[in-house]
Amino acid sequence: AICRQALQDEMGLAPGRGPIIGMVTRLVAQKGLDLTLEALPAMLATSARLVLLGSGDAPLEEAFADAARAYPGRVAVRLGYDDEMARRIYAGADCFLMPSRYEPCGLGQLIALRYGTVPVVRRTGGLADTVQEVDPRRRTGTGFLFDAFAVDPLVEAVRRAATAHADPVLWRAVVRNGMAEDFSWDA
């Protein structure tokens, strides 16, 4: 909670009860950022807020900077790479978004799980191998997945995450499930 408040303050996000969705990524087509931009209005309608740290293709950098200006207090963007800022996003965000077109392994979701930041990912490659869909009734799973590389499935996954986030008992269970995962070399 302390890290969440600090991230919200540092990035100028408006107070809110909906989830803060973090992204730490290269701004390239592989990472599904065009899909994120297309889905952004519907994602924000779920009460979520977005904070992004990254650099890459100039058109994507410009588009995310434009989104931050269009949605002040709801979207915060820091262009470039800053390891300390990345850690603050992992520590303070509620969810971590990876809508990748393909992802052979993926480290972002593994870091997010360790920090207790619930992944919202496209079911592809290493993301599919390391994130299990939440079952609210059984309080199992570690994140929220979607299959088709399209706006509606992405937004639906964000909606499921926002609904779970609104249930403190369920959310604590999902966070604990993720933090208990062991993807170390020893395991």
C-alpha positions in Angstrom: 0.0 0.0 0.0 2.9 2.4 0.8 4.5 1.6 -2.6 1.2 2.0 -4.4 0.6 5.4 -2.8 4.1 6.5 -3.6 3.8 5.5 -7.2 0.5 7.2 -7.6 1.9 10.4 -6.1 5.2 10.3 -8.1 3.4 9.6 -11.4 0.6 12.1 -10.8 -2.2 9.5 -10.9 -5.5 10.6 -9.6 -6.7 8.8 -6.4 -9.0 5.9 -7.1 -10.0 2.4 -5.9 -9.5 0.7 -9.3 -6.3 -1.1 -10.1 -3.1 0.6 -11.2 -1.8 -1.2 -14.2 1.9 -1.0 -14.8 4.0 -1.6 -17.9 7.7 -1.7 -18.1 8.6 -2.5 -21.7 10.3 -1.8 -24.9 8.0 0.2 -27.1 7.9 -2.2 -30.1 5.2 -4.0 -32.1 6.1 -7.4 -30.5 5.0 -6.1 -27.1 1.4 -5.4 -28.2 1.5 -1.7 -27.5 -0.6 -0.8 -30.5 -3.3 -3.1 -29.1 -2.9 -1.4 -25.7 -3.4 2.0 -27.2 -6.5 0.9 -29.1 -8.0 -0.7 -25.9 -7.0 2.2 -23.6 -10.3 4.0 -23.5 -12.2 0.8 -22.6 -9.5 -0.2 -20.1 -9.8 3.1 -18.3 -13.6 2.7 -18.2 -13.0 -0.3 -15.9 -11.7 2.2 -13.3 -8.1 1.2 -14.0 -5.3 3.6 -14.4 -2.1 3.0 -16.4 1.5 3.8 -15.7 4.1 3.0 -18.4 7.9 3.1 -18.5 9.7 2.4 -21.7 11.4 3.5 -24.8 11.5 2.3 -28.4 9.8 3.2 -31.7 9.2 6.9 -32.0 5.6 6.6 -33.1 4.7 4.5 -30.1 6.6 6.9 -27.8 4.6 9.8 -29.3 1.3 7.9 -29.0 1.8 7.1 -25.3 2.9 10.7 -24.6 -0.3 11.8 -26.4 -2.4 9.4 -24.3 -0.9 10.8 -21.1 -1.9 14.3 -22.2 -5.4 13.1 -23.2 -6.0 11.3 -19.9 -4.3 13.3 -17.2 -4.4 11.5 -13.8 -5.4 8.3 -15.5 -2.4 7.6 -17.7 1.2 8.4 -16.8 4.1 7.8 -19.1 7.8 8.0 -18.5 9.9 7.6 -21.6 13.3 6.1 -21.3 14.7 3.4 -19.1 15.3 3.8 -15.4 15.9 0.7 -13.3 14.8 2.3 -10.0 11.6 3.6 -11.6 11.0 0.1 -13.1 11.2 -1.4 -9.6 8.9 1.3 -8.2 6.3 0.4 -10.9 6.6 -3.4 -10.1 6.3 -2.6 -6.4 3.5 -0.1 -6.6 1.2 -1.3 -9.4 -1.6 -3.7 -8.7 -1.4 -5.4 -12.1 1.3 -5.8 -14.8 0.2 -5.8 -18.4 1.9 -7.8 -21.1 -0.3 -8.1 -24.2 2.5 -9.5 -26.4 2.1 -10.7 -29.9 4.7 -13.4 -29.0 6.9 -13.8 -26.0 9.4 -16.7 -26.1 10.0 -16.4 -22.3 9.1 -13.1 -20.7 10.8 -11.8 -17.6 8.3 -9.0 -16.8 5.6 -11.3 -15.6 8.1 -13.3 -13.5 9.3 -10.1 -11.8 5.7 -9.0 -11.3 4.8 -12.3 -9.6 7.7 -11.9 -7.2 6.6 -8.4 -6.3 2.9 -9.4 -5.9 1.8 -7.5 -9.0 -0.8 -9.6 -10.7 -0.1 -10.2 -14.4 -2.6 -9.5 -17.2 -1.1 -11.3 -20.2 -1.8 -12.7 -23.6 -1.7 -16.5 -23.6 1.4 -16.9 -25.7 4.9 -18.5 -25.2 6.4 -18.0 -21.8 3.5 -16.0 -20.6 1.2 -19.0 -21.1 3.7 -21.2 -19.3 4.1 -19.1 -16.2 0.7 -17.4 -15.5 -2.4 -19.4 -14.4 -5.9 -18.0 -14.9 -7.6 -16.9 -11.6 -10.5 -18.9 -10.5 -12.4 -16.6 -8.2 -14.5 -19.3 -6.5 -11.5 -21.5 -5.6 -9.2 -18.5 -5.1 -6.5 -20.1 -7.3 -4.4 -18.8 -10.1 -1.9 -16.1 -10.5 -3.2 -13.7 -13.2 -5.6 -13.0 -16.0 -5.0 -14.3 -19.6 -6.6 -13.6 -22.9 -6.1 -15.5 -26.2 -6.9 -13.5 -29.3 -4.7 -10.5 -30.1 -7.7 -8.1 -30.2 -9.2 -5.3 -28.1 -12.3 -7.1 -26.7 -10.3 -10.0 -25.2 -7.7 -7.7 -23.7 -10.4 -5.4 -22.2 -12.3 -8.4 -20.8 -9.1 -9.6 -19.0 -8.7 -6.1 -17.5 -12.3 -6.2 -16.4 -11.8 -9.6 -14.7 -8.7 -8.1 -13.0 -10.6 -5.0 -11.9 -13.5 -7.1 -10.5 -11.1 -9.3 -8.6 -9.2 -6.2 -7.3 -12.5 -4.9 -5.9 -12.7 -8.1 -3.7 -10.0 -7.7 -1.0 -10.1 -11.3 0.1 -9.8 -12.7 -3.4 -7.1 -10.1 -4.4 -4.9 -11.0 -1.4 -5.2 -14.7 -2.3 -4.2 -14.0 -5.9 -1.2 -11.8 -4.8 -0.1 -14.5 -2.4 -0.5 -17.2 -5.1 1.8 -15.3 -7.4 4.4 -14.5 -4.8 4.6 -18.2 -3.9 5.5 -19.2 -7.4 9.1 -20.4 -7.8 10.7 -20.1 -11.2 14.3 -20.2 -9.8 17.0 -22.4 -11.3 16.7 -24.5 -8.1 13.1 -25.3 -8.8 
